Amino acid sequence: MADHGYGVRSMVAPLRRALVVTPTTEGDFAAAGWREPEPGALLAEHATFVDLLERLGVEVVRVQAPPGLVDAVYAYDSVFVGGSGAVVLRAAKPARAGEADWLAPLVEAAGVPVVGRLEEPATADGGDLMWLEDGVLAMGRGHRTNAQGHLQLATLFREEGVRMRHRYDLPWHLGPDAVLHLMSVVSLVSQRLAVVHRPIAPVGLLERLTDQGVTLVDVDAEEFATQGGNVLAVRPGVVVLPAGNARVQAALEAHDVEVHTYVATELNKGDGGPTCLTRPLWRAS
């Protein structure tokens, strides 16, 4: 992976390169489930977030969302990068139709080859795909990722040597119109520390983490709603967190985690945090 400048097989290995999508301010935000953002503030918050990534040593590839694709700012979901290249996903959410086909060529232009593509009737979002460790992939099963998505992804990742693929069912929660991904409820901070929202987290995943000696930091319902459970590890023990989640921040700092925050008042209105805002292209193993 290091020879090519791309490849991801970890949630916490040093983030070298990431693609981000500057949000569009033109489109039907309400139809996409957003609380209506203020356009100027939305753009300013995103620019500040990108500047923070660059200050932390991440090489950022910036692209502009086209009018209408209001969810495209959440770049993690449409294309998933593994060790050998990118897999083009298929969205279940109608407002995201066409987003993967738009983003995939831009990921290729950034130097990451496309190695696979989900076909109908499979659906999957990147937010339901999470590396537990190199070669071990957790896959959420919920409103956005279906059983056919799991089957096709298992085949694609088997070809690149992923030896273990674990399925974890997600609850109904607020229904198919609301976003709930596997990464909504579990965020790895290092291979020994994770932020979790236990009330709706898969029991089997929590058990696996604790069996591996991972310490779990709880996020409560109030800070879960402000993306306090959505933590982006830039490298082990160095994270980016939306501002205003003081209890999660304090708990992480008590574990000697270096926490960097950004204002996300408008960016949060589509229910996505810092992991959602990035499409990692290269994490150094």
VEXDREN-2710 file (C-alpha; in Angstrom, 1 decimal):
% VEXDREN-2710
k/r/px/py/pz
1/MET/0.0/0.0/0.0
2/ALA/2.8/2.4/0.8
3/ASP/4.3/2.0/-2.6
4/HIS/1.2/3.3/-4.3
5/GLY/0.0/6.0/-1.9
6/TYR/-3.4/4.3/-1.5
7/GLY/-4.9/1.4/0.5
8/VAL/-6.9/1.2/3.7
9/ARG/-7.1/-1.8/6.1
10/SER/-7.5/0.0/9.4
11/MET/-9.7/2.6/11.1
12/VAL/-6.8/4.0/13.2
13/ALA/-3.5/3.6/11.3
14/PRO/-2.0/7.0/10.3
15/LEU/-4.3/8.7/7.8
16/ARG/-2.0/9.9/5.0
17/ARG/-4.5/10.8/2.2
18/ALA/-8.2/11.5/2.3
19/LEU/-10.7/12.8/-0.2
20/VAL/-13.3/15.3/1.0
21/VAL/-16.3/16.7/-0.9
22/THR/-17.0/20.4/-0.6
23/PRO/-20.8/20.6/0.0
24/THR/-23.3/22.0/-2.5
25/THR/-25.7/24.6/-1.2
26/GLU/-28.2/23.8/-4.0
27/GLY/-30.6/21.0/-3.6
28/ASP/-33.6/19.7/-1.6
29/PHE/-32.1/19.3/1.8
30/ALA/-35.4/18.5/3.4
31/ALA/-36.1/15.6/1.0
32/ALA/-32.6/14.2/2.0
33/GLY/-33.5/14.3/5.7
34/TRP/-31.4/17.3/6.6
35/ARG/-32.4/20.1/9.0
36/GLU/-32.1/23.1/6.7
37/PRO/-28.5/24.4/6.9
38/GLU/-27.3/28.0/6.5
39/PRO/-25.3/27.9/3.2
40/GLY/-22.5/30.3/4.1
41/ALA/-21.9/28.7/7.5
42/LEU/-22.1/25.2/6.0
43/LEU/-19.2/26.0/3.6
44/ALA/-17.2/27.8/6.3
45/GLU/-17.5/24.9/8.7
46/HIS/-16.4/22.4/6.0
47/ALA/-13.4/24.6/5.1
48/THR/-12.3/24.8/8.7
49/PHE/-12.6/21.0/9.0
50/VAL/-10.4/20.5/6.0
51/ASP/-7.9/22.9/7.3
52/LEU/-7.8/21.0/10.6
53/LEU/-7.1/17.7/8.7
54/GLU/-4.2/19.4/6.8
55/ARG/-2.7/20.8/10.0
56/LEU/-2.8/17.3/11.4
57/GLY/-0.7/16.1/8.5
58/VAL/-3.3/14.6/6.2
59/GLU/-2.9/15.2/2.4
60/VAL/-6.4/16.2/1.4
61/VAL/-7.9/15.8/-2.1
62/ARG/-10.7/18.2/-2.5
63/VAL/-13.6/17.8/-4.9
64/GLN/-16.8/19.8/-5.3
65/ALA/-20.3/18.3/-4.9
66/PRO/-22.6/18.9/-7.9
67/PRO/-25.9/20.7/-7.4
68/GLY/-28.5/18.4/-6.0
69/LEU/-26.3/15.8/-4.3
70/VAL/-26.6/17.3/-0.8
71/ASP/-25.4/14.1/0.9
72/ALA/-22.2/13.9/-1.2
73/VAL/-20.4/15.9/1.5
74/TYR/-20.5/12.6/3.5
75/ALA/-17.8/11.1/1.3
76/TYR/-17.3/7.9/3.3
77/ASP/-20.4/6.2/2.1
78/SER/-20.5/5.9/-1.7
79/VAL/-17.1/4.4/-2.4
80/PHE/-15.2/2.1/0.0
81/VAL/-11.4/1.8/-0.2
82/GLY/-9.7/-1.4/0.8
83/GLY/-6.2/-2.6/0.5
84/SER/-6.1/-3.1/-3.2
85/GLY/-8.4/-0.3/-4.4
86/ALA/-11.9/1.0/-4.3
87/VAL/-15.3/-0.7/-4.4
88/VAL/-18.2/1.3/-5.8
89/LEU/-21.2/0.9/-3.5
90/ARG/-25.0/1.2/-4.2
91/ALA/-27.1/3.5/-2.0
92/ALA/-30.5/2.4/-0.6
93/LYS/-31.4/6.1/0.1
94/PRO/-33.1/7.6/-2.9
95/ALA/-31.5/11.0/-2.4
96/ARG/-28.1/9.4/-2.9
97/ALA/-28.9/7.6/-6.2
98/GLY/-26.1/8.4/-8.7
99/GLU/-23.7/9.6/-6.0
100/ALA/-21.4/6.6/-6.3
101/ASP/-21.1/6.8/-10.1
102/TRP/-20.2/10.5/-9.7
103/LEU/-17.6/9.9/-7.0
104/ALA/-15.9/6.8/-8.3
105/PRO/-14.1/8.5/-11.2
106/LEU/-12.8/11.2/-8.9
107/VAL/-11.4/8.5/-6.5
108/GLU/-9.7/7.0/-9.6
109/ALA/-8.4/10.4/-10.6
110/ALA/-6.8/10.6/-7.1
111/GLY/-4.8/7.5/-7.9
112/VAL/-7.0/4.7/-6.5
113/PRO/-8.0/1.9/-8.9
114/VAL/-11.6/0.7/-8.9
115/VAL/-11.5/-3.1/-8.2
116/GLY/-15.2/-3.9/-7.8
117/ARG/-18.7/-2.6/-7.9
118/LEU/-21.9/-3.7/-6.2
119/GLU/-24.7/-4.7/-8.5
120/GLU/-28.5/-4.7/-8.1
121/PRO/-30.1/-5.8/-5.8
122/ALA/-27.2/-5.2/-3.4
123/THR/-27.1/-2.0/-1.3
124/ALA/-24.4/-0.8/1.1
125/ASP/-23.1/2.4/2.6
126/GLY/-19.5/2.8/3.7
127/GLY/-20.7/3.7/7.2
128/ASP/-21.7/0.1/7.7
129/LEU/-18.2/-1.2/6.8
130/MET/-15.5/-1.0/9.5
131/TRP/-12.0/-2.5/9.8
132/LEU/-11.6/-4.1/13.2
133/GLU/-8.0/-4.9/12.3
134/ASP/-6.0/-5.6/9.2
135/GLY/-7.8/-8.4/7.4
136/VAL/-10.9/-8.3/9.7
137/LEU/-13.9/-6.4/8.4
138/ALA/-17.1/-5.8/10.3
139/MET/-20.3/-5.3/8.2
140/GLY/-23.5/-3.8/9.6
141/ARG/-26.9/-5.0/8.4
142/GLY/-29.5/-2.3/8.6
143/HIS/-31.7/0.0/6.6
144/ARG/-28.8/1.0/4.3
145/THR/-26.9/-2.2/3.8
146/ASN/-28.8/-5.4/2.8
147/ALA/-27.9/-9.1/2.8
148/GLN/-27.1/-9.1/-0.9
149/GLY/-24.6/-6.3/-0.2
150/HIS/-22.9/-8.5/2.4
151/LEU/-22.7/-11.4/0.0
152/GLN/-21.2/-9.3/-2.8
153/LEU/-18.8/-7.5/-0.5
154/ALA/-17.7/-10.8/1.0
155/THR/-16.7/-12.1/-2.5
156/LEU/-14.9/-8.9/-3.4
157/PHE/-12.9/-8.7/-0.2
158/ARG/-12.1/-12.4/-0.2
159/GLU/-10.2/-11.8/-3.5
160/GLU/-8.0/-9.3/-1.7
161/GLY/-7.3/-11.5/1.2
162/VAL/-9.7/-10.3/3.9
163/ARG/-9.9/-13.5/6.0
164/MET/-12.7/-12.6/8.4
165/ARG/-15.9/-10.8/7.6
166/HIS/-18.3/-10.4/10.5
167/ARG/-22.0/-9.4/10.1
168/TYR/-23.6/-7.4/12.9
169/ASP/-27.4/-6.6/12.8
170/LEU/-28.5/-3.1/13.6
171/PRO/-31.8/-2.3/15.3
172/TRP/-34.9/-0.7/13.5
173/HIS/-34.3/2.4/15.7
174/LEU/-36.0/5.4/14.0
175/GLY/-36.8/3.5/10.8
176/PRO/-35.5/3.5/7.2
177/ASP/-35.8/7.3/6.7
178/ALA/-33.3/8.0/9.5
179/VAL/-29.6/7.2/9.2
180/LEU/-28.1/4.5/11.4
181/HIS/-24.8/3.0/10.4
182/LEU/-22.6/0.5/12.2
183/MET/-20.1/3.4/12.6
184/SER/-22.8/5.5/14.2
185/VAL/-22.5/3.4/17.3
186/VAL/-18.9/2.3/17.4
187/SER/-15.8/4.4/16.6
188/LEU/-12.3/3.0/17.1
189/VAL/-9.8/5.5/18.6
190/SER/-6.9/3.0/18.7
191/GLN/-6.7/-0.8/18.7
192/ARG/-7.3/-0.7/22.5
193/LEU/-9.9/2.1/22.8
194/ALA/-13.3/2.7/21.2
195/VAL/-16.2/5.1/21.6
196/VAL/-19.6/3.4/21.7
197/HIS/-23.3/4.1/22.2
198/ARG/-24.4/0.9/23.9
199/PRO/-28.2/1.2/23.8
200/ILE/-28.3/0.4/20.0
201/ALA/-24.9/-1.2/19.4
202/PRO/-24.7/-4.8/18.3
203/VAL/-24.1/-7.0/21.4
204/GLY/-21.8/-9.3/19.4
205/LEU/-19.6/-6.5/18.3
206/LEU/-19.2/-5.1/21.8
207/GLU/-18.4/-8.6/23.1
208/ARG/-15.7/-9.0/20.4
209/LEU/-14.1/-5.7/21.3
210/THR/-14.0/-6.4/25.0
211/ASP/-12.7/-9.9/24.4
212/GLN/-9.9/-8.3/22.5
213/GLY/-9.1/-6.1/25.4
214/VAL/-10.6/-2.9/23.9
215/THR/-11.7/-0.3/26.5
216/LEU/-15.1/1.1/25.7
217/VAL/-15.8/4.8/26.2
218/ASP/-19.6/5.5/26.4
219/VAL/-21.4/8.3/24.7
220/ASP/-24.8/9.2/26.1
221/ALA/-28.0/9.9/24.2
222/GLU/-27.5/13.7/24.3
223/GLU/-24.0/13.7/22.8
224/PHE/-24.9/10.8/20.5
225/ALA/-27.4/13.2/18.9
226/THR/-24.6/15.8/18.3
227/GLN/-22.2/13.2/16.7
228/GLY/-20.2/12.6/19.9
229/GLY/-20.0/9.0/19.0
230/ASN/-18.6/9.8/15.5
231/VAL/-14.8/10.1/16.1
232/LEU/-12.2/10.2/13.3
233/ALA/-8.8/8.7/14.3
234/VAL/-6.1/10.6/12.4
235/ARG/-3.6/8.2/14.0
236/PRO/-3.8/6.0/17.1
237/GLY/-4.7/8.2/20.0
238/VAL/-5.2/11.4/18.0
239/VAL/-8.8/12.1/17.0
240/VAL/-11.1/14.7/15.5
241/LEU/-14.4/15.3/17.2
242/PRO/-17.3/17.7/16.6
243/ALA/-17.2/20.6/19.1
244/GLY/-19.7/20.6/22.0
245/ASN/-19.4/17.0/23.1
246/ALA/-17.6/17.9/26.3
247/ARG/-18.3/14.6/28.1
248/VAL/-16.9/12.4/25.3
249/GLN/-13.9/14.7/25.0
250/ALA/-13.1/14.6/28.7
251/ALA/-13.5/10.8/28.8
252/LEU/-11.1/10.5/25.8
253/GLU/-8.6/12.9/27.3
254/ALA/-8.7/10.9/30.5
255/HIS/-7.3/8.0/28.4
256/ASP/-4.5/10.3/27.1
257/VAL/-6.1/10.8/23.7
258/GLU/-5.3/14.0/21.9
259/VAL/-8.6/15.5/20.8
260/HIS/-9.1/18.2/18.1
261/THR/-12.5/19.7/17.6
262/TYR/-14.2/21.7/14.9
263/VAL/-17.6/23.5/14.9
264/ALA/-20.2/21.4/13.2
265/THR/-23.5/23.2/13.8
266/GLU/-24.4/23.1/10.1
267/LEU/-22.5/20.0/9.0
268/ASN/-24.3/17.9/11.7
269/LYS/-27.7/18.8/10.2
270/GLY/-27.4/15.8/7.8
271/ASP/-26.5/13.6/10.8
272/GLY/-22.9/12.9/9.8
273/GLY/-19.7/13.5/11.7
274/PRO/-16.0/13.6/10.9
275/THR/-15.6/10.0/9.7
276/CYS/-18.5/10.5/7.3
277/LEU/-16.9/13.7/5.9
278/THR/-13.8/11.8/4.8
279/ARG/-13.1/9.1/2.2
280/PRO/-9.7/7.7/3.4
281/LEU/-7.6/6.9/0.4
282/TRP/-4.4/5.8/2.3
283/ARG/-3.8/4.7/5.9
284/ALA/-0.2/3.7/6.4
285/SER/0.0/0.2/7.8
END
